[in-house]
Amino acid sequence: MTAALQPATLPTAKDVRDMLEGLFGKEVVVSPGDPVSLNDKPAVAVYVDPTMATTALCLVDLRLGAWLAGALALLPKGGLEDAIDEGELYPMHLEALYEVVNIAASMFNGEGVNHSKLYKLHAPGESIPGDIAGLAAAFNRIDLKVDVAGYGSGNLSIVMAH
């Protein structure tokens, strides 16, 4: 008989910083930030467990989405600033951001924890299903300001479903 797996716990600011610095190989400063609201038209990463139940959300404002994509894909800052000014991430940016939030699933996994994986990344401004929108306002969350060296800063909110 195996022990029941526990739900994932909310990552800390240090967990987020360590994951991003390890991924980018550059300094990332993470501090308390403003909550990311769906009204801000963020990118929304949805994580699920093996039963397809939602376990967590990661809301990334447009600015941070661009900076994370740029840091991973080594994109020039000017093109990212253009995308921010136009209020959308281009397909290349979304592909890189998808990889960042996919790797971020590692923060929800560990020994004795029910495994979570990235299910979907909703692009900024994309329609969000009602159950996901409701969860985005939950209180089991951490709201962070993330500053990526050489790019800039933006806000990130991680919301746990339990």
Summary of the structure (lengths in Angstrom):
residues: 162
radius of gyration: 15.1
end to end distance: 24.9
largest distance: 56.3
contacts: 521
relative contact order: 0.29
helix: 38%
strand: 27%
